[in-house]
């Protein structure tokens, strides 16, 4: 859980300069989604912690996600209640002036034979399934809403680079689809199948997308990115937290692949966040403190994060990682720094002395 000590509370009038066209609004709908999203956010330049600011009836969190400045807000579940996505996103847009809205979270899939827990749905469109005429037969009346053409393009094209390991021999799929959106928390296979019968091309559903679309229509480009945590088949409570954790982390990993780019949002006139103090160095700092061979916690102020750091951190919770590269490129410090920075428990083994020896010698060294 992200601790309250990780935030700094600042009044709205003191952070107005941070609300500009380069801010991206990120939305979640429950505490678990918010907890893991905040673990990916870093403080903005000049601030030691994530900014927490009260704006009317919502609370915003400002920080850095990948290379971009974001404002995060949590709505309640659903699209049309008082604190739902439509009201929350509408208020957040009026305060931040964001041009891009991305909702990250968890969703249900429709076919356990072809989909896995942790596969990620990205919205080609949102289909509100509650508006309908019910007579002798059911007739859909909801208007299907296409998501941002540019954002959809960006997410579709991470397939060549994005990888999220679900277990030893299984990787998450990225699934562009027409996402069902409604007010019911569905956990009934007959009802789910009835929705799919009316919308056979849909690969899954959730509860907030219709509200996001309604709030953003004509104001901001939007996208829904959600990991599959169940199949709405009566088993939603089985390993609930474990499966939801896999789903949200997979969705966040896909988003981070986009946010690590320096040009993904150029066509939407949103630029990467430029560190205000980049290139400056305190003249009182000794050069031997800044330049180091082996990382330890005292070197953190001088550690320069690279794209590889974000990639490694997104993989630390997975089954295994293989890091490779030429001698002297920084592999050891990359691994050591991020294990320490993320407070991961680990045992460090060096087998350099075993090069050219037998398997028995290698295993004896590991045992020792």
N, C-alpha and C positions, 0 to 999 in steps of 0.2 A: 504494500500500500504506500502511496506517495504521502509523505508526512507534511503537516501544515507548515513545518519549518522550512520547507522547500520553496515557499512563496513569500513575496513581499507585497504588502497591501499598499496601493497608491491611489490617491483620489483621481477621479475622472479628469478634472481640469489640468492635472499635472502630466497627463500622458496623451493629450490631444494631438501632439506632434507625431505620435506613432500611428495615428489613424490616417492613412493615405491610400492611394491607389495600389500600392505594392503590398498591402496586407491581404492575406487569404483567410477566409472564415472556415474553420473546421468544426463540425458538429457531431456530437455523440448523443445517445439517448438513455444510457444507464451508467451506474457507478463503475461496473467492471470495464466498460469501454473507455470511460474517462480515466480510470486508474492507469491502464496500459498506454493510453494516448499520452498522458502526462509524463510517463517514463521516457518517451521519445523526444520530449520538448527540452530545449536548453535555454538558458537565460539569454536575453538580448545584450548586445554590447553596452557596457556602462552599468549593467544591473547584475547583482550577484545571484539573483533568484528569479524564478518565473513571476511575472507581474500578475497580481490579482486585483481586479477593479470592479466596483459595483456600478452598473449602468441601469438606472431605473429598476425594473423588476427582474433583471438578469445579472449574472456574474460572468465576466469575461476573464480569460487567462491569456496573457500575451507572452510569446516566446519565439524561439527559432526551431523550426522543424526542417531538417535537411538544410537547404540553402535559403529558405524563405521565412519571412516574418509571418506569423499566424496569430489569429485571435481564436481561442477555443471557447465554445459554449455548449452546455449540456441542456437538452430539452427533456421533457418527460416522454414516455412512450406514447405513440400514436401521433396523428396529424391534426386533430381538431379540438382537443380539450384546451383548457386555459393555458397550461404551460407546455403545450405540444409543439411539434416542430414548426408549424406555420406561424404561430405567435412568437416563438423564441427566435427563429431565423429572421422574421420581419423586423423585430426590435434590434437584433444584432446588426443587421444590414444598415438600419437607419443610423446607428451609432458609429460603425467602423468604416462605412463607405466601401466595403470590400467588393471586388469585381468577380471573385471566384468563391464558390461555396462547395465544399466537399464534405459529405456525410460519411463517416467511417463507423462500422459497427458489425453486428451479427445478423444473420438472416436464416431462413429455412430453405433447404433444397427440396427437390421433388423426386429424385431417383437415386436411392442408395446403391444401385448397381453400377451407375456410371459417374456418380459424384462421391466425394469424400468429405469428411469433416475437415474444414480448413481450406477447401476450394473457395475461390473468391469470385463473387458476382459483381460485375460492373454494369451500370445501367445504360443500355441502349435507349431505353425509355422507361417510364413509370406507368403502370396500368392501375388506376384506382378501381378496386373491385367491389366496393360497397354500393355505389350508385347503380341501381338496377331496377328493372320492372319485373315484378314477380306475379305471374298469372298462371295459366296452364303450362306455360314454359317461361324460363328465365331469360330476360333480354338485358344485355349490358347497356348501361347508359353513361358510364364514366368515360371521360375524354382522355385518351392516351397522350402522354406528354413526352416528347423526345428530349433527351438530355443534351448537354453541350457537344456539338460536333467536334470542336477542337479537343476538349478534355477526353472524349471517347477515343479519338485518334491516338492521343498520348498514351492512354492506358492500354489500348489494344497492342501498341507497339513495344511494350516492355516485355512481351512474351519472349523476345530473343535474348534478353539479358537477365530477367528476374527469375529467381529460383528460391523456393521456400520448401524445405524438407519437412515432411509430415512424420515420417519414420524412416527406418533404415533403407527402404527401397521404394519409397513413395514420395512424389513431389506434388505440391498444390497446383491445381489448374486455375487459369484465369478464364472466366466464363462471361463474355459479353452477352447480355440477354435483356429481354423485356421483363422487368421486375414487377411482380404483383405487390400492391400496397393497400392495406386496409386496417381497420380499427381492432379487429379481433386478434388475440394471441392464439394462433391456430395450433392445435395438437390433436387433431382428429383426421385420420387418414381418409375417411369418406368425404369429409368437407374439403380437404385438400384436393382430392381427386376430382371433385365437382368443379373446383376453380380451374384446375388444369384442363379439364374437358372443354371449358369455355375459352381457355387461353393456352392452347396446346404448345405454343412456341416458348412459353415462359419456363425458365429453369429454376425459379425460386421466388420467395416473397419476404416482405417485412412490413413495418407498421408506420414509418415516418416519411417515406419518400414522396408521397402525394403532397404533404405539407411543405416539404422543401421546395418542390416544384412551384407550388402556388405562391410561396413567399418570394421566390427568385424570378418569377416570370417577368421578363422585360427589365430586370434590374441587375442580374448577375448570371454568369455561366455556372452551371451546377453539375454535380456528378454524385452518384451513390456507389460506395465501395464497401461491400459487406461480405464477411466470411461465413460459410455455412457451418452452423453449430448443431442443427438437428434437421429432421425431415418431416416435421409436423404430422407424425404418424402415431402419436400416443406415447412416445418414449422421450419426450422433451426433458423430463426430470432425471433421466439416466446419465450419470457422469456429467451433470449439467455444467458445473464450474470448469471442469477439465476441458470439455468440448468448446465451451464459450471462450476459454482462454486461448485455445488453439486457433479458433476462428478470428478473434480480434487481432491477435498477433500476426496472422497471415495477411489480413486486410491492411494492417499498418505497414507491414513489410512491402506490400505492393505499392502503397502510397509513397513510402520512403524512396522507392526506386525512382519515382517521378520527381519528388522534392529534392533529390540529390542532383538533378540536372540543373545546369545554369541557363538553359534556354527553353525549357518545356513550355513556359507560359508567356514567351515573348509576344506571340500573336494576340494575346489578351492584355498586352501592355502592363504585365506584372513582372518586375525584375527581381533578381536575387537580392537578399539583404546584404548590404555592404557594411562590414565592421568599421565603426567610426574610428577606432584607434589602431587600425591595421597599419603596420609599418613603423609604429612608434616604439621606443624602448627607453625605459628609465635610465638616465645616464649613470645612476648610482649602482646599477646592477652589474656585477662582475661577469665578464664574458665566459668564464669557466662555469658559472652557474647556469647560463643560458645554453651553452653547448654541452651535451652530455652523451656518453656512450651507453649507459644503462639507466633506464627510467626508474625513478622512485617518486613517492608522493610530493617531495619537495620540488620536483621539476615540473609539476602540473602547470604553473603559470606560464611556462615557456614551451609547452608542448603544442605543436601546430597540428590541429586536426585535419585529416584528409578524407577524401571520399571513402577510402578503405576502412576508416574508423567506423563510419556509419554502417557500412556493409557487414563488418565483423560484429558490431553490436546487435544488428538485426538477426544474426545467426547464432548468437551465444546460447540461446535456449534450445537449439536443435540437437539432433542426434550426434553429429560429428562434423568437424570442419577440417579441411585440408588447406593449408596456407603455403604457397610456394612462391619463389622468386629468386633472382640472382643474389649472390652474397653482397651484403652491405646495403640492401634496399630498405631496411628497417623492419623486417618481419618480427624479430624478437621483441623490440620495443613496442610495436603495434599490439602484439599479444599481451605482453606484460602490463602495459599501461591500461588497456581496456578491461582486463581481468580485475586489476586493482580499482580502477575508476568505477566499475559497476559492482564492486564488492562481491565478486564471485569467489567461492571456495575452490581452491585448486592445489594440485601438487605438481611441482616443476621437476622434470627429469631431463638430464642432459646425457645423451648417448654419443656425444662427439668422440669420446675416448674409445668407443667400440667399433669405429669405422674399420672395415677390413677383417673383423674378428668373426667368430662363429656365432650361431644362433644361441648356443648355451651361454656364451659370455654376455650377449645382449640381455638375455632373460635374467641372468644373475645380477647384472647391473640394475635392472628394473626392480628386482626383489630387494637389493641392497638399499 
